[in-house]
Amino acid sequence: MVETARRAMSTWLGTLARGGLLRSAYEEAGVAVAAWVVGEERLSQLREWMKRQPRDVVSREQRGAVEVCIWMAHADRAIDPEETHLLRQIVLDAELEDDVRDELVEAAHAPPPLDGIADRVTHPVLRELLLALSWELATADGSIATSEREFHGELARMLDIADERAREIRQEVVERVSAPPER
């Protein structure tokens, strides 16, 4: 169940880039999880917004989202094979140009700067989904370190998401994907 939910969540960026066009059962499951986190109406607004954006804007948003996920994987200073696997799935599912994918795979070893992340991930619903995806990434190794929790709070502030909403998102991910207890 947890692996299926994680795999489904890894499809979010690619599915959104296509305006919500679904190609697999994982993508269908991913949309269900996304709708559970942000609500169907808000998810539909994001899909419509993504469909109207030029390719370079969609790519910028996706790249920024992946960069945040890379940072979350590094938050506890130890990258677990489960985190690496999930990051790889996110990058592969993100429908980016091959050179951008290659850069992001390389960046997984040394996180890119997050300065100006709010300028690269601009849509409020995408920001919330990114917060959910990054929390799921934090849980991928079976525990949540204090540094991961702190980074998640800092990320919420960078993305202009209220503390209360960030807590709700963490709880939704825990309930939906069965995250481990915090340590």
Order of alpha helices (4+ residues) and beta strands (2+ residues): alpha-alpha-alpha-alpha-alpha-alpha-alpha-alpha-alpha-alpha-alpha
